[in-house]
Amino acid sequence: MAEIKLKVLVYVVKDDELLVLRHVDFSYEQVGIQVPGGSVRDGELIEAAALRELIEETGRDCFEIVREVGTAMYNMAPSRDEIHERHFFLVRPTAELPERWSSEEQHDGQHPPTRFECFWIPLKDGHVLQAGMGALLAEV
């Protein structure tokens, strides 16, 4: 039976644009385009996990949560035997952000860094997000 993992996904929206990222070291065919997000640590509040993951993946610390959008389940099979319980958050930037920038998630030194390119796409094009990440965009 698949393990259920608690996850957060973040919709950062400004002027009808959505912040997305791509893994620099992997092709679109492997990982697609994503929104910031990740795992909730043991004992961590879900809202705190959303902001932590957003800051870690973008390298920027200028965001505030507007609201929790909702929750959805997502089965990661066949790539992994996991079911993600995903909590989606709507977030807005509190400072100007560039149209495109590079960042690097350090993983608390536990794994090699993950390199990202962060950029904005029109919110209406959110259907291109991988692995069901756009599931609750209609609620934004």
C-alpha positions in Angstrom: 0.0 0.0 0.0 1.3 3.4 -0.9 2.6 5.7 1.8 0.8 9.0 2.4 3.1 12.0 2.5 2.1 15.5 3.7 3.1 18.1 1.1 2.6 21.9 0.4 2.4 23.6 -2.9 2.5 27.3 -3.4 0.8 29.5 -5.9 2.6 32.9 -6.0 0.5 35.2 -8.0 1.1 38.8 -9.2 -0.7 40.7 -11.9 -2.3 37.5 -13.3 1.1 35.8 -13.5 2.1 32.6 -11.7 5.6 31.9 -10.3 7.0 28.6 -11.6 10.3 26.9 -11.6 12.2 24.4 -13.6 15.0 22.1 -12.5 18.1 23.3 -14.4 19.8 19.9 -14.3 16.9 17.9 -15.7 14.9 18.1 -18.9 11.3 19.2 -19.2 10.5 15.6 -20.2 11.7 14.4 -16.8 10.4 16.9 -14.4 8.2 19.5 -16.3 7.4 22.9 -14.9 6.5 23.1 -11.2 5.4 25.5 -8.6 7.4 25.8 -5.4 6.6 23.2 -2.7 7.7 20.2 -0.8 7.4 18.1 2.3 6.1 19.1 5.7 8.6 18.3 8.4 7.5 16.4 11.6 6.0 18.9 14.0 6.0 21.8 11.4 2.9 23.9 10.9 1.6 23.5 7.3 1.7 27.3 6.7 5.3 27.5 8.0 6.3 24.6 5.6 4.8 26.5 2.7 6.8 29.6 3.3 10.0 27.6 4.1 9.8 25.6 0.9 9.1 28.8 -1.1 12.1 30.6 0.4 14.4 27.6 0.0 13.5 27.0 -3.7 13.4 30.6 -4.8 16.2 32.1 -2.7 13.9 35.0 -1.9 12.3 36.0 1.4 9.6 38.5 0.4 6.3 36.6 0.5 3.2 36.5 2.6 0.4 33.9 2.6 -3.0 35.2 1.5 -4.9 32.0 2.3 -5.0 28.3 2.0 -6.6 27.4 -1.3 -7.5 23.8 -0.5 -6.3 20.2 -0.3 -6.0 17.5 -2.9 -4.7 14.0 -3.0 -2.3 12.9 -5.8 -1.0 9.4 -6.5 2.7 9.6 -7.6 2.6 6.1 -9.3 4.2 4.8 -11.3 7.3 7.0 -10.5 7.0 6.5 -6.7 4.7 4.4 -4.5 3.5 7.5 -2.6 0.2 9.4 -2.3 0.6 13.1 -1.6 -1.8 14.9 0.6 -1.2 18.4 -0.9 -2.1 21.6 0.9 -2.2 24.5 -1.6 -1.5 28.1 -0.6 -2.1 31.4 -2.4 0.9 33.7 -1.7 1.8 37.2 -2.9 5.2 38.8 -3.2 5.9 41.7 -0.8 8.7 43.1 -2.9 9.5 43.4 -6.6 10.8 40.2 -8.2 12.6 39.9 -11.5 11.0 38.3 -14.5 13.5 35.4 -14.3 16.3 34.4 -11.8 18.4 31.4 -10.7 18.3 29.8 -7.3 19.7 26.9 -5.5 18.1 24.8 -2.8 20.6 23.6 -0.2 18.6 20.7 1.4 20.0 21.6 4.8 23.3 20.1 3.6 21.7 16.6 3.5 21.8 16.2 -0.3 23.6 18.0 -3.2 22.0 21.3 -4.1 19.2 21.5 -6.5 19.4 24.3 -9.1 16.3 26.1 -10.3 15.3 28.7 -12.7 12.4 30.8 -11.4 10.1 32.7 -13.8 6.5 33.9 -14.4 3.9 32.5 -16.7 0.4 33.8 -17.4 -2.0 32.3 -14.8 -4.2 31.1 -17.6 -1.4 28.9 -18.8 -1.1 27.0 -15.5 -2.4 23.8 -17.2 1.2 23.2 -18.2 2.2 22.3 -14.6 3.4 18.8 -14.0 2.0 16.1 -11.8 -1.3 17.7 -11.0 0.2 20.8 -9.5 -2.3 23.0 -11.2 -5.3 21.1 -9.7 -6.5 24.0 -7.6 -5.6 27.0 -9.8 -9.3 27.6 -10.6 -9.7 28.4 -6.9 -7.2 31.3 -7.1 
